[in-house]
Amino acid sequence: MTNTLRTEGLSKQWGGFKANTDITLNFEPGARHALIGPNGAGKTTFINLLTGGFPPTSGAVYLGNHDITKLPQHERVKLGMTRTFQINTLFAGMTVLESVVLAICERRGLQKVWWKTVEKHDEVVEEAMELLATLKLTNEANSITRSMAYGKQRLVEIALALATKPKILLLDEPAAGIPSAESKELFEVIAALPRDVTVVFIEHDMGLVFRFADRITVLVGGKVLTEGTPDEIAADPRVKEVYLGEAEHG
Ligand SMILES: Nc1ncnc2c1ncn2[C@@H]1O[C@H](COP(=O)(O)OP(=O)(O)OP(=O)(O)O)[C@@H](O)[C@H]1O
């Protein structure tokens, strides 16, 4: 499958410290794939290796038939893999619609001409409104992003990532710092995204993970402990041990 993301023997070492060791994983197209594990397990490091935040010490990342291990982040985005970024000060002061229009123009290479070509402008606004509808943000189209609830701001970040038309969307704790009612709503929207987008996400809230993931990978000490369906993971005594041990120490 051209949309399959996979890694082979991916490792990252900081000096003598092994943050990721020999991670070989397959992300099925359309999956809602959660990465879980205790603090410091190497989840964010792994996402950074996938997106090109920094290079691996060894191993490879493939998107379909492309070996993307050495590609910079923007090239990976062009091939269909993107992550969310915190809304920067420029986007925070704009309306939701303006931000998404700008992101779509960027993808279409229209950033220098869009305000001149009314016809294209209409097309872009239409695409932006469709995207906002997918994310249940239609009513917020004209709101200034920074004035919105945090849960809605996270959705705007996802809208900006989706404006690049990704096949793979990577989310590092999308619900961090938002009230639980809003995070459930956020995950409902994420779960309902079109199935042509594979979603890989890190999440600490096990309620959300088991409700919304269809595959789960457990990382411990930088290595894959196990991988499977939510039922398989819930029944795995090694996983219980890791989380019970963490609870006892915490
Ligand atoms: N740039 C870096 N230099 C040195 N060590 C790093 C660097 N980035 C991460 N680490 C270390 O690698 C380990 C894994 O960190 P990482 O952030 O990937 O874990 P995590 O599973 O995402 O943790 P959390 O759930 O707490 O966010 C940690 O011990 C961290 O201190």
The ligand as an SDF file (V2000), in Angstrom:
LIG
                    3D

 31 33  0  0  0  0  0  0  0  0999 V2000
   17.1690   16.2150   22.9480 N   0  0  0  0  0  0  0  0  0  0  0  0
   17.3530   15.3100   23.9140 C   0  0  0  0  0  0  0  0  0  0  0  0
   18.5560   15.1520   24.4920 N   0  0  0  0  0  0  0  0  0  0  0  0
   18.7510   14.2300   25.4660 C   0  0  0  0  0  0  0  0  0  0  0  0
   17.7890   13.4050   25.9300 N   0  0  0  0  0  0  0  0  0  0  0  0
   16.5620   13.5250   25.3910 C   0  0  0  0  0  0  0  0  0  0  0  0
   16.2830   14.4710   24.3590 C   0  0  0  0  0  0  0  0  0  0  0  0
   14.9590   14.3470   24.0160 N   0  0  0  0  0  0  0  0  0  0  0  0
   14.4680   13.3780   24.8200 C   0  0  0  0  0  0  0  0  0  0  0  0
   15.4200   12.8910   25.6380 N   0  0  0  0  0  0  0  0  0  0  0  0
   15.2430   11.8350   26.6450 C   0  0  0  0  0  0  0  0  0  0  0  0
   14.7080   10.6870   26.0160 O   0  0  0  0  0  0  0  0  0  0  0  0
   13.7790   10.0320   26.8900 C   0  0  0  0  0  0  0  0  0  0  0  0
   12.4770    9.8190   26.1610 C   0  0  0  0  0  0  0  0  0  0  0  0
   11.8030   11.0960   26.0480 O   0  0  0  0  0  0  0  0  0  0  0  0
   10.4330   11.2730   25.2510 P   0  0  0  0  0  0  0  0  0  0  0  0
   10.0450   12.6890   25.3850 O   0  0  0  0  0  0  0  0  0  0  0  0
   10.5720   10.7050   23.8910 O   0  0  0  0  0  0  0  0  0  0  0  0
    9.4760   10.3290   26.1120 O   0  0  0  0  0  0  0  0  0  0  0  0
    7.8990   10.2990   26.1550 P   0  0  0  0  0  0  0  0  0  0  0  0
    7.5200    8.8450   26.1750 O   0  0  0  0  0  0  0  0  0  0  0  0
    7.3250   11.1380   25.0830 O   0  0  0  0  0  0  0  0  0  0  0  0
    7.6330   10.9330   27.5860 O   0  0  0  0  0  0  0  0  0  0  0  0
    6.3790   11.7930   28.1300 P   0  0  0  0  0  0  0  0  0  0  0  0
    5.2340   10.8490   28.1530 O   0  0  0  0  0  0  0  0  0  0  0  0
    6.8410   12.1520   29.4970 O   0  0  0  0  0  0  0  0  0  0  0  0
    6.1990   12.9570   27.2140 O   0  0  0  0  0  0  0  0  0  0  0  0
   13.6490   10.8950   28.1400 C   0  0  0  0  0  0  0  0  0  0  0  0
   14.4310   10.3200   29.1710 O   0  0  0  0  0  0  0  0  0  0  0  0
   14.2190   12.2240   27.7060 C   0  0  0  0  0  0  0  0  0  0  0  0
   14.8350   12.8860   28.7980 O   0  0  0  0  0  0  0  0  0  0  0  0
  1  2  1  0
  2  3  1  0
  2  7  2  0
  3  4  2  0
  4  5  1  0
  5  6  2  0
  6  7  1  0
  6 10  1  0
  7  8  1  0
  8  9  2  0
  9 10  1  0
 10 11  1  0
 11 12  1  0
 11 30  1  0
 12 13  1  0
 13 14  1  0
 13 28  1  0
 14 15  1  0
 15 16  1  0
 16 17  2  0
 16 18  1  0
 16 19  1  0
 19 20  1  0
 20 21  2  0
 20 22  1  0
 20 23  1  0
 23 24  1  0
 24 25  2  0
 24 26  1  0
 24 27  1  0
 28 29  1  0
 28 30  1  0
 30 31  1  0
M  END
$$$$
